[in-house]
Amino acid sequence: QVQLMESEGGLVQTGGSLRLSCTASKTIAGIKAMGWYRQAPGNEREWVGHIISNGSTRYADSVKGRFTISRDNAKNTVYLQMNSVKAEDTAVYLCNVKVPWGDMWGQGTQVTVSS
């Protein structure tokens, strides 16, 4: 069973930066995309963005230009660099890996943006 282990989130001030990482416990074959979702209290889970095997990335409009997703295949790790954070970025962030047979999820990590 592959596990996705996310780094600890934390508290960051408005306008600040934070980097999250997500590492798979072993190499996953057939990855279609690696990325991130988030869920704020009372809200539905929201797609943040992903990176595919050729390195191409896509982002939700709400984070475009502020967040960057990258991956290190040798380390089985995907990163989420969050810059210029806003109060509305406060949420539990979940790592996601899409494979042909479904989705894998991390346990989630809390990010809180304070003013």
N, C-alpha and C positions, 0 to 999 in steps of 0.2 A: 504494500500500500504506500503510494507516494504521499508525502505530506508537504504542504506549502507553509513555510515559516516566515512570518512577516516581522520586520523590525518594529521596535517600539515607536509609537507615535509620540504625541506630547502636546505641550502648550506652546504656541507661537503667537507673537504679536502681529497685529494687522500690518501688512506690508512686508513681513518677514519671509523667511524661507525655511523649508524643511525637506529632507529627503527620506523617503521610505524605500525599503528593499523587501523583496520576497524571494526566498530561496527554496528550490525543490530539494527534497531529501535524496533524490536520485534523478538521473537523466530520464526525461520523459520523451518517448518516441511519438512522432506524428503530431507535434504541436502545430496547431493552426494559428493561434495567437496567444500572447501573454499580455495581461493588462490589469486594469484596476476599475473597481466600482466603488461607490460610496453610498452610505445611508445615514441620513440625519433623522433625529427623533420625529416620529409622526409622518415621515416621508417614505415613498417607495425607494427601492434600490435604484441608483442612478449610474449609468455607464459613464466612466470618466475618460477612458481611452485605452488603446492597445497598440501593440507592435507585432508585426507578422514576421515570417521567417526571412524575408528579404530586407528587413530593417525598416520598412515603411511604417509610419505611425498615423493614427487618426485620433482626434480628440473631440470631446463634447464642446459645443460652442461656449459653454460657461467657463471652461478652463483654457481654451485655445489661446496661445500666446503667453500663458503664465506657467503652465505645467508641461513637463517634458518626460516622456517615457523612453527608457533605454534598457538594453539587456546585455548580459555578459554570459554567452553560451557556455564558456569554459567553467563558469561558477554556477550554472543553472539558476541564474538570478535575474530578476527584472526590477527595475528601479522606477520610482516616481519622484521627480524633482519638482517641488512645489515652490514657486516664487510669487511675490506680490500677493500673498494670501489675503483673503477677505473673510469677514465674519461668516458669510454664507458657505465657506469651505469647511466649516465645522461639521464633522461627521465621523462615522466609523468607516475606515477605508479597508476594502477587501481585495486581496490579490485574486486574480482569475486566470486560469489556463484552459484554453479551449482545445480539445482533442476530438478526433472523429467520433468517439463514442460518448461524448458529453463534456461537462464542465467540471473542473476542479476548483476548490475554493480554499483560501486561507481562513484563519480564524477571525480576522479583522483586528484593526488597531485604531484606537481613538486619536483623532486630531482635533484639537480645540484652538480656535483662533480668538484671541482676546484683543480688545481695543485699548 
